[in-house]
Amino acid sequence: MINSFDMKLLVYRYRYGSDQAANHAHMPPYYATLEYIEHLIGANAIKDQSIEVDESDLDGLGRIAIDEKVNSRPCAD
């Protein structure tokens, strides 16, 4: 019997644009790892909107689409 071990990771909702200009901000339909978000120009992680997911649920870029099927609870800082 082979046991597979999937590591749990926190992924965050993120947005493009300024915090002051919330009406001009774009929120992609993904949660993503901090490493992914840090490489996007003008993107900011929303630290109070995170979920814990299995590493295997992420795409090759470190994202997971926002989906009602995700049964993870938001994590508090």
C-alpha beads as a LAMMPS data file, in Angstrom:
LAMMPS data file: protein, C-alpha beads

77 atoms
76 bonds

1 atom types
1 bond types

-500.0 500.0 xlo xhi
-500.0 500.0 ylo yhi
-500.0 500.0 zlo zhi

Masses

1 110.0

Atoms # bond

1 1 1 0.000 0.000 0.000
2 1 1 1.386 3.379 -1.028
3 1 1 0.594 6.358 1.167
4 1 1 0.646 9.692 -0.613
5 1 1 1.358 12.735 1.487
6 1 1 -0.167 16.008 0.339
7 1 1 1.159 19.044 2.109
8 1 1 -1.393 21.604 3.298
9 1 1 -0.752 25.164 2.159
10 1 1 -2.359 28.516 2.853
11 1 1 -3.485 30.350 -0.250
12 1 1 -4.761 33.911 -0.317
13 1 1 -7.270 35.975 -2.228
14 1 1 -5.518 38.827 -4.006
15 1 1 -6.242 41.978 -5.942
16 1 1 -4.615 44.338 -8.379
17 1 1 -4.729 48.043 -7.711
18 1 1 -4.415 50.418 -4.805
19 1 1 -6.037 49.912 -1.407
20 1 1 -7.185 53.529 -1.603
21 1 1 -8.873 52.960 -4.952
22 1 1 -10.941 49.899 -4.084
23 1 1 -13.450 50.703 -6.818
24 1 1 -10.627 50.346 -9.379
25 1 1 -9.246 47.105 -7.951
26 1 1 -9.496 43.867 -9.919
27 1 1 -9.931 40.615 -7.979
28 1 1 -9.008 37.549 -10.043
29 1 1 -11.112 34.394 -9.587
30 1 1 -8.274 32.594 -7.795
31 1 1 -6.657 32.120 -4.444
32 1 1 -2.871 31.815 -4.772
33 1 1 0.297 31.158 -2.801
34 1 1 2.187 34.182 -1.514
35 1 1 5.086 33.255 -3.801
36 1 1 2.818 33.585 -6.845
37 1 1 1.291 36.871 -5.674
38 1 1 4.691 38.414 -4.888
39 1 1 5.729 37.997 -8.528
40 1 1 2.729 39.907 -9.870
41 1 1 3.272 43.609 -10.442
42 1 1 0.692 45.667 -8.557
43 1 1 -0.901 42.698 -6.768
44 1 1 -1.541 42.501 -3.024
45 1 1 -2.554 39.496 -0.938
46 1 1 -5.658 39.940 1.197
47 1 1 -4.275 38.440 4.394
48 1 1 -7.633 37.967 6.117
49 1 1 -9.021 35.956 3.169
50 1 1 -7.080 32.718 3.138
51 1 1 -7.923 29.042 2.908
52 1 1 -5.935 25.897 3.569
53 1 1 -5.765 23.479 0.648
54 1 1 -3.849 20.379 -0.374
55 1 1 -0.814 21.123 -2.493
56 1 1 -2.193 18.748 -5.127
57 1 1 -5.261 21.008 -5.566
58 1 1 -3.122 23.868 -6.918
59 1 1 -2.407 24.401 -10.585
60 1 1 1.159 24.585 -11.890
61 1 1 1.371 28.272 -10.998
62 1 1 0.276 27.881 -7.369
63 1 1 -3.350 28.944 -7.786
64 1 1 -6.735 27.435 -7.077
65 1 1 -9.917 28.691 -8.693
66 1 1 -12.555 30.051 -6.356
67 1 1 -15.173 27.346 -6.285
68 1 1 -18.089 26.569 -4.022
69 1 1 -16.824 22.969 -3.840
70 1 1 -13.775 23.997 -1.772
71 1 1 -14.681 22.905 1.738
72 1 1 -11.943 24.761 3.579
73 1 1 -12.742 27.395 6.160
74 1 1 -11.178 30.863 6.017
75 1 1 -8.191 31.062 8.336
76 1 1 -7.768 33.857 10.850
77 1 1 -4.408 35.578 11.321

Bonds

1 1 1 2
2 1 2 3
3 1 3 4
4 1 4 5
5 1 5 6
6 1 6 7
7 1 7 8
8 1 8 9
9 1 9 10
10 1 10 11
11 1 11 12
12 1 12 13
13 1 13 14
14 1 14 15
15 1 15 16
16 1 16 17
17 1 17 18
18 1 18 19
19 1 19 20
20 1 20 21
21 1 21 22
22 1 22 23
23 1 23 24
24 1 24 25
25 1 25 26
26 1 26 27
27 1 27 28
28 1 28 29
29 1 29 30
30 1 30 31
31 1 31 32
32 1 32 33
33 1 33 34
34 1 34 35
35 1 35 36
36 1 36 37
37 1 37 38
38 1 38 39
39 1 39 40
40 1 40 41
41 1 41 42
42 1 42 43
43 1 43 44
44 1 44 45
45 1 45 46
46 1 46 47
47 1 47 48
48 1 48 49
49 1 49 50
50 1 50 51
51 1 51 52
52 1 52 53
53 1 53 54
54 1 54 55
55 1 55 56
56 1 56 57
57 1 57 58
58 1 58 59
59 1 59 60
60 1 60 61
61 1 61 62
62 1 62 63
63 1 63 64
64 1 64 65
65 1 65 66
66 1 66 67
67 1 67 68
68 1 68 69
69 1 69 70
70 1 70 71
71 1 71 72
72 1 72 73
73 1 73 74
74 1 74 75
75 1 75 76
76 1 76 77
